[in-house]
Amino acid sequence: MKNMSHSFFCAGAALATLAAGCTPSPPEPALAASEAKTCDEPVAEVLEQLIGTWSLEIEADEGWTGYGQSTIARDPLRACSLLETQSAVFNQESPTPFQNTSTSLIIHDTLSDTLKIVSNDRRGYTHLGFSTGRTLEDLTFEVGQAGGRPSTRRIHYRHITEDSFEWVWQGRPDENSQWQDRLTVRYDRASASTE
């Protein structure tokens, strides 16, 4: 089995590295320096719902599947933020499936009142997304493009319940096109919430 070491939040964003073919970029220091204060009720509800240990089922639009595990917990270094660690096997039907591990972070930036997601990859890949969503129904992180161009990639959380949710990497050819699912990861709760 080919082993590919890899460093997320998401929830699962490191999976998007493989689906999107992103180019390497350095970590974003401004995000790491962003300090959150206390969560207001809508943001706290979103974050609390995602905390726990999860079993993963992965399905790509290209037809291959995978599986894995994820733990989402409160970030010990920042208030109102989550840290996800994840390991997964991709393309399990292949004679040479590969294993991936990732670390991701979701932060509530009180200065801009937005949620930010960053996923770092040990191979040098970085994803940085921003969401103005403040409820379980509109939690979508658009991945920015150079020059302020409209986003053609995003991370979308949907069907969020106490025991499951879906993390979806979506793409579109241009700003006038419909979003299409590229990679879907179903999270099913494997244990009680992680404090």
Backbone bond lengths (Angstrom), bond angles and torsions (degrees), N, CA, C in turn:
res aa  C-N    CA-C-N  psi(-1)  N-CA   C-N-CA  omega(-1)  CA-C   N-CA-C  phi
1 M - - - 1.469 - - 1.526 109.74 -
2 K 1.292 115.87 130.32 1.455 120.09 178.32 1.510 109.53 -72.86
3 N 1.311 118.48 130.07 1.460 122.13 -176.96 1.520 109.34 -107.03
4 M 1.326 116.46 122.18 1.463 121.03 -179.95 1.511 107.79 -121.84
5 S 1.331 117.02 105.21 1.463 120.47 179.03 1.517 109.70 -75.45
6 H 1.313 116.08 142.91 1.459 120.81 -165.68 1.519 109.15 -154.81
7 S 1.433 122.01 136.53 1.450 119.62 174.28 1.510 113.73 -106.10
8 F 3.386 143.82 161.45 1.520 147.67 -176.58 1.393 105.73 -138.21
9 F 2.843 106.66 -166.93 1.424 141.94 70.06 1.407 98.90 -100.79
10 C 1.683 151.77 174.44 0.504 171.33 -119.30 0.510 148.10 -111.10
11 A 2.290 33.02 -124.04 1.081 80.00 -127.40 1.319 105.29 28.86
12 G 1.718 120.27 100.81 1.430 116.45 150.07 1.489 114.53 74.12
13 A 1.284 120.04 3.84 1.459 118.43 -175.35 1.506 112.51 -65.09
14 A 1.295 118.70 -25.56 1.455 119.45 -179.66 1.513 111.37 -64.28
15 L 1.312 118.10 -24.72 1.446 120.84 175.10 1.519 110.88 -59.69
16 A 1.313 115.77 -31.76 1.459 120.37 -179.17 1.522 111.49 -65.37
17 T 1.295 118.32 -26.48 1.449 121.44 177.46 1.510 110.56 -54.84
18 L 1.332 116.05 -43.79 1.449 120.24 -177.14 1.513 111.11 -75.26
19 A 1.331 116.52 -34.34 1.457 120.18 -176.51 1.512 112.28 -76.97
20 A 1.333 117.47 -27.67 1.454 119.86 -169.34 1.517 114.27 -101.55
21 G 1.327 117.78 -16.99 1.453 119.35 -177.49 1.497 112.35 64.23
22 C 1.331 117.54 43.85 1.455 120.93 -176.61 1.516 111.42 -72.68
23 T 1.313 116.63 155.97 1.445 121.65 177.11 1.513 110.00 -91.79
24 P 1.347 117.35 150.74 1.460 119.51 -178.78 1.515 111.98 -60.59
25 S 1.332 115.70 144.37 1.450 121.62 174.88 1.510 108.61 -151.35
26 P 1.324 118.91 154.92 1.461 120.96 -177.18 1.512 111.76 -73.66
27 P 1.353 118.16 158.74 1.456 120.92 175.58 1.527 111.25 -58.42
28 E 1.303 116.78 157.97 1.455 122.45 -176.88 1.525 109.59 -97.62
29 P 1.329 119.27 101.61 1.462 120.39 -175.62 1.520 113.62 -64.54
30 A 1.340 117.76 -31.26 1.460 119.62 -178.21 1.516 111.35 -62.28
31 L 1.343 116.55 -34.77 1.448 119.86 179.91 1.516 110.66 -68.81
32 A 1.327 116.39 -43.35 1.455 120.18 -178.99 1.518 111.31 -63.00
33 A 1.328 116.60 -30.44 1.461 120.35 -176.96 1.518 112.70 -85.31
34 S 1.327 116.56 -9.60 1.455 120.21 -176.42 1.523 110.14 -71.45
35 E 1.309 117.04 118.91 1.465 121.23 -177.65 1.525 110.11 -102.05
36 A 1.315 116.02 125.56 1.451 120.72 175.95 1.513 109.94 -94.85
37 K 1.325 116.24 150.29 1.455 120.78 176.17 1.529 108.02 -94.72
38 T 1.288 118.84 -122.26 1.453 120.12 178.89 1.517 109.87 -98.49
39 C 1.340 115.84 154.14 1.458 120.67 179.88 1.513 110.58 -79.20
40 D 1.333 116.54 137.24 1.451 117.18 167.60 1.532 107.55 -80.48
41 E 1.301 116.19 171.56 1.472 119.74 -169.82 1.520 114.09 -60.52
42 P 1.348 121.31 -46.39 1.468 119.37 179.84 1.521 113.11 -60.88
43 V 1.328 117.56 -43.58 1.461 120.53 -179.61 1.519 110.44 -66.89
44 A 1.319 117.30 -43.15 1.462 121.02 179.43 1.524 111.02 -59.44
45 E 1.321 117.53 -39.87 1.463 120.96 179.36 1.517 111.34 -62.44
46 V 1.334 116.44 -43.80 1.459 120.70 179.39 1.526 110.57 -60.80
47 L 1.319 116.62 -49.42 1.458 120.39 -175.62 1.528 111.73 -67.37
48 E 1.316 117.44 -43.85 1.468 120.68 -178.44 1.519 111.55 -60.70
49 Q 1.319 116.67 -36.22 1.463 120.27 -177.24 1.524 112.01 -65.52
50 L 1.324 117.56 -24.83 1.462 120.89 -176.19 1.525 113.39 -90.98
51 I 1.323 117.98 -11.71 1.463 121.11 -176.84 1.523 110.29 -69.90
52 G 1.333 116.58 135.17 1.453 120.60 176.31 1.515 112.31 150.54
53 T 1.318 115.52 -174.93 1.459 123.09 174.35 1.521 107.34 -109.35
54 W 1.334 115.90 131.75 1.454 121.10 -168.73 1.529 112.18 -129.67
55 S 1.336 115.42 145.13 1.460 121.89 168.26 1.526 108.13 -94.88
56 L 1.328 117.08 140.43 1.458 121.73 -173.75 1.523 111.65 -113.77
57 E 1.329 115.86 137.26 1.454 122.88 168.33 1.521 107.37 -120.62
58 I 1.323 117.10 124.96 1.465 122.60 -171.24 1.528 109.98 -114.50
59 E 1.331 115.88 135.71 1.459 120.83 177.42 1.522 109.26 -140.72
60 A 1.325 116.49 125.14 1.464 122.06 179.77 1.524 110.38 -101.43
61 D 1.340 116.16 153.68 1.454 119.34 179.22 1.524 111.85 -66.52
62 E 1.328 116.86 -17.73 1.463 120.83 177.99 1.523 112.25 -78.75
63 G 1.343 117.17 -8.32 1.452 119.81 174.80 1.520 115.67 109.74
64 W 1.342 117.95 -15.57 1.459 118.15 -178.96 1.526 110.67 -85.77
65 T 1.329 115.57 161.40 1.459 121.65 -177.01 1.523 110.06 -129.81
66 G 1.315 116.00 173.44 1.456 121.18 178.26 1.518 110.13 -164.06
67 Y 1.315 115.00 -176.54 1.459 120.54 -179.03 1.519 108.32 -153.52
68 G 1.345 116.58 166.59 1.454 118.59 179.55 1.513 111.93 179.13
69 Q 1.328 114.77 -169.28 1.463 122.95 177.97 1.521 109.06 -136.71
70 S 1.337 115.91 151.00 1.454 121.29 -179.99 1.520 109.39 -144.47
71 T 1.327 115.16 142.91 1.456 121.39 172.29 1.523 108.37 -122.51
72 I 1.325 116.16 125.83 1.461 122.32 178.70 1.521 107.48 -117.17
73 A 1.323 116.89 123.83 1.463 122.10 -177.10 1.518 110.00 -138.35
74 R 1.318 116.53 166.56 1.452 120.63 174.19 1.522 108.69 -64.49
75 D 1.322 115.59 137.87 1.457 120.31 176.81 1.529 108.98 -72.23
76 P 1.334 118.80 121.72 1.467 120.03 -177.54 1.523 113.77 -69.42
77 L 1.324 118.25 -14.44 1.464 121.18 -175.64 1.527 113.23 -98.14
78 R 1.337 118.34 -14.91 1.463 120.87 -175.79 1.521 109.54 -138.27
79 A 1.319 116.09 141.18 1.461 120.22 172.94 1.522 109.64 -75.33
80 C 1.315 115.81 153.23 1.463 121.18 173.85 1.524 112.34 55.38
81 S 1.329 116.61 45.91 1.456 120.68 179.54 1.521 109.30 -150.20
82 L 1.331 115.52 159.74 1.453 122.31 -178.59 1.518 110.71 -126.30
83 L 1.327 115.74 150.95 1.454 122.78 176.77 1.520 108.39 -124.72
84 E 1.321 116.58 128.91 1.465 121.16 178.79 1.520 110.32 -116.24
85 T 1.311 116.33 134.00 1.465 122.93 170.11 1.519 107.39 -118.36
86 Q 1.315 115.73 137.28 1.451 119.91 -169.26 1.523 110.99 -144.67
87 S 1.313 116.51 142.46 1.460 122.37 170.57 1.518 108.09 -131.92
88 A 1.330 116.50 139.54 1.463 119.84 -174.82 1.516 110.49 -152.01
89 V 1.330 115.15 154.50 1.461 123.09 173.42 1.516 107.14 -110.87
90 F 1.337 116.05 126.56 1.453 122.12 -177.86 1.519 110.76 -106.77
91 N 1.341 114.82 149.45 1.466 121.01 175.10 1.523 110.70 54.04
92 Q 1.347 114.87 53.63 1.458 119.52 -174.59 1.528 113.07 -65.53
93 E 1.335 117.84 -18.29 1.462 120.30 178.79 1.527 112.57 -77.32
94 S 1.320 116.31 -17.32 1.462 121.20 -176.29 1.527 111.43 -72.72
95 P 1.339 118.12 151.65 1.465 120.35 172.36 1.530 112.13 -62.98
96 T 1.334 115.80 -20.42 1.464 119.87 179.35 1.530 110.26 -128.93
97 P 1.343 117.98 67.41 1.464 119.39 175.69 1.522 110.37 -64.39
98 F 1.308 117.37 160.06 1.461 118.90 -179.72 1.519 111.02 -128.41
99 Q 1.323 114.32 150.36 1.456 121.58 -178.02 1.519 109.72 -105.47
100 N 1.328 115.32 141.06 1.453 120.61 -174.73 1.527 109.86 -134.37
101 T 1.331 117.81 138.95 1.461 122.06 171.74 1.515 108.64 -124.42
102 S 1.340 117.30 146.00 1.457 120.47 -174.90 1.524 110.94 -148.08
103 T 1.333 114.73 159.61 1.459 122.17 175.25 1.525 108.12 -133.11
104 S 1.329 116.56 130.90 1.464 120.42 -178.03 1.522 110.36 -136.47
105 L 1.325 115.62 159.99 1.458 121.70 -174.71 1.518 110.06 -138.09
106 I 1.341 115.79 135.16 1.470 121.31 170.65 1.524 107.81 -116.19
107 I 1.330 115.96 129.71 1.460 122.01 -177.89 1.520 109.37 -126.51
108 H 1.339 116.49 141.18 1.462 120.26 169.00 1.526 107.48 -94.39
109 D 1.324 116.56 112.04 1.458 123.08 179.24 1.526 108.22 -87.29
110 T 1.320 116.64 108.20 1.464 119.56 -176.75 1.521 112.85 -71.34
111 L 1.324 118.00 -22.31 1.463 120.23 179.84 1.523 111.36 -66.99
112 S 1.336 116.13 -43.28 1.464 120.47 179.35 1.517 112.24 -101.21
113 D 1.353 116.32 -5.09 1.467 122.54 -177.30 1.525 110.89 53.83
114 T 1.321 116.05 45.86 1.461 121.80 176.77 1.524 109.49 -129.64
115 L 1.310 115.51 156.56 1.460 121.53 169.57 1.521 108.03 -90.47
116 K 1.319 116.02 137.90 1.458 121.21 179.13 1.519 108.34 -123.20
117 I 1.311 115.98 144.18 1.448 121.13 178.48 1.527 109.01 -126.10
118 V 1.314 116.26 136.55 1.458 120.72 177.36 1.519 108.63 -135.39
119 S 1.319 116.01 137.95 1.457 122.64 178.69 1.513 108.70 -129.96
120 N 1.316 116.07 121.61 1.457 120.24 -179.52 1.522 111.12 -107.88
121 D 1.316 115.07 138.62 1.447 123.64 -177.72 1.518 108.95 -114.69
122 R 1.307 117.21 133.60 1.470 120.19 -179.26 1.524 112.50 -64.07
123 R 1.330 116.20 -17.77 1.466 118.97 176.04 1.519 111.72 -82.01
124 G 1.352 117.01 -4.56 1.454 119.75 177.06 1.515 114.47 112.27
125 Y 1.326 117.85 -2.13 1.462 120.37 -179.81 1.523 110.98 -80.98
126 T 1.329 116.44 143.18 1.457 122.02 175.83 1.524 109.21 -136.76
127 H 1.340 116.07 134.27 1.464 121.20 171.98 1.518 107.71 -114.17
128 L 1.318 116.81 136.25 1.458 121.90 177.68 1.521 107.76 -134.53
129 G 1.334 117.09 120.14 1.460 120.75 -177.94 1.514 111.28 -130.63
130 F 1.329 116.25 155.50 1.458 123.02 -177.87 1.525 109.50 -127.46
131 S 1.337 115.84 140.44 1.458 120.60 178.87 1.524 109.46 -137.16
132 T 1.328 116.00 133.40 1.458 120.32 171.58 1.526 110.42 -93.86
133 G 1.338 116.33 -0.49 1.454 120.94 178.67 1.523 111.33 -64.04
134 R 1.318 115.58 137.67 1.463 120.53 -177.22 1.526 111.66 -128.64
135 T 1.329 116.65 11.53 1.460 120.84 178.19 1.522 109.15 -135.12
136 L 1.326 116.03 170.23 1.456 120.65 179.02 1.517 111.98 -67.99
137 E 1.334 117.58 -17.81 1.459 120.37 -176.26 1.528 113.21 -87.98
138 D 1.326 118.44 -15.93 1.472 118.77 -175.36 1.530 112.17 -132.13
139 L 1.319 116.61 37.61 1.463 120.41 -178.57 1.526 109.54 -88.16
140 T 1.321 116.02 92.93 1.458 123.01 -178.15 1.525 108.96 -135.69
141 F 1.327 116.03 128.88 1.464 121.45 -178.69 1.523 109.20 -109.01
142 E 1.319 116.73 114.18 1.460 119.95 176.61 1.518 109.75 -85.49
143 V 1.318 115.02 133.48 1.457 121.44 -179.71 1.521 107.85 -90.41
144 G 1.324 116.21 117.09 1.453 121.53 -172.70 1.512 113.90 -67.20
145 Q 1.338 114.97 157.35 1.449 122.21 175.79 1.527 109.44 -119.09
146 A 1.305 115.86 158.82 1.466 121.20 179.79 1.522 110.51 -61.75
147 G 1.330 115.78 144.39 1.451 121.02 176.11 1.513 114.27 75.29
148 G 1.329 117.26 12.56 1.452 120.43 178.81 1.511 114.46 71.00
149 R 1.334 118.06 18.71 1.461 120.50 178.58 1.524 110.49 -67.26
150 P 1.347 118.06 152.59 1.468 120.65 179.55 1.529 111.07 -57.46
151 S 1.315 115.23 142.83 1.455 120.38 -176.39 1.534 111.58 -69.90
152 T 1.319 116.14 141.54 1.468 121.92 173.20 1.520 111.13 -116.62
153 R 1.328 117.43 7.57 1.463 122.34 177.61 1.519 108.68 -138.58
154 R 1.312 117.16 142.45 1.450 119.34 177.20 1.528 110.89 -155.95
155 I 1.318 115.04 159.23 1.460 123.56 175.64 1.516 106.78 -109.97
156 H 1.316 116.44 124.00 1.464 121.17 -174.30 1.527 109.64 -123.48
157 Y 1.336 116.07 126.20 1.467 121.40 174.26 1.529 108.24 -98.44
158 R 1.323 117.28 133.38 1.458 119.76 -177.90 1.531 110.27 -146.12
159 H 1.334 115.03 165.66 1.469 122.67 178.64 1.529 110.67 53.60
160 I 1.326 116.74 45.14 1.465 120.63 -176.97 1.519 110.32 -81.87
161 T 1.337 115.99 120.97 1.460 122.58 174.33 1.526 107.65 -129.61
162 E 1.320 117.14 -176.54 1.457 120.39 179.13 1.521 111.88 -65.97
163 D 1.329 117.87 -28.06 1.456 120.81 -171.65 1.520 114.55 -115.23
164 S 1.336 118.13 -1.70 1.462 118.86 -179.29 1.523 110.33 -165.35
165 F 1.334 115.45 159.80 1.463 121.90 169.98 1.516 107.93 -163.78
166 E 1.317 116.23 169.64 1.461 121.57 176.82 1.523 110.23 -118.84
167 W 1.313 115.09 136.95 1.463 124.00 173.26 1.524 105.50 -108.72
168 V 1.339 116.95 123.54 1.467 119.93 -173.44 1.520 110.01 -127.77
169 W 1.327 115.64 127.04 1.470 121.63 171.45 1.516 106.93 -90.80
170 Q 1.348 117.02 120.77 1.452 121.86 -176.88 1.525 110.61 -119.94
171 G 1.312 115.26 152.58 1.456 120.44 178.65 1.519 110.95 -143.41
172 R 1.336 115.42 165.46 1.452 121.83 175.64 1.518 108.07 -153.93
173 P 1.333 118.07 150.28 1.465 120.60 -178.20 1.518 113.35 -64.42
174 D 1.347 117.12 -35.57 1.457 121.36 -178.53 1.524 108.83 -158.52
175 E 1.327 116.80 176.22 1.464 121.24 -173.74 1.523 113.69 -67.09
176 N 1.320 117.81 -17.31 1.460 120.83 -179.43 1.524 113.01 -93.56
177 S 1.322 117.05 -1.21 1.460 121.42 -177.71 1.524 110.80 -97.11
178 Q 1.326 115.75 160.07 1.449 121.84 177.52 1.534 110.44 -76.36
179 W 1.342 115.38 146.90 1.454 119.92 175.14 1.530 109.60 -69.91
180 Q 1.337 115.68 140.22 1.459 121.51 178.33 1.524 109.55 -126.44
181 D 1.335 116.17 141.33 1.461 120.94 177.27 1.519 109.99 -70.10
182 R 1.323 116.47 129.06 1.460 122.28 176.60 1.527 111.81 -106.80
183 L 1.321 114.98 -37.84 1.460 120.22 -178.34 1.527 108.03 -148.81
184 T 1.330 117.00 126.59 1.456 122.03 -179.55 1.516 109.64 -118.43
185 V 1.327 115.68 129.41 1.461 121.36 177.17 1.529 107.68 -120.56
186 R 1.302 115.93 118.74 1.470 120.54 176.20 1.521 108.82 -92.97
187 Y 1.319 115.46 127.67 1.458 122.53 177.16 1.528 108.83 -103.05
188 D 1.328 117.51 123.26 1.458 122.60 173.33 1.517 108.84 -118.55
189 R 1.321 115.68 130.65 1.476 119.90 -174.68 1.522 110.74 -62.60
190 A 1.332 114.83 129.86 1.456 120.60 -178.87 1.508 111.99 -102.86
191 S 1.335 117.78 -19.72 1.461 120.75 -178.88 1.507 108.67 -158.71
192 A 1.343 115.53 -179.53 1.456 120.82 178.33 1.517 110.10 -66.62
193 S 1.332 116.12 163.82 1.463 122.21 -177.88 1.501 111.65 -56.22
194 T 1.350 115.49 145.37 1.456 122.62 176.90 1.516 108.89 -94.00
195 E 1.324 117.00 125.75 1.467 119.69 179.76 1.518 110.54 -83.98
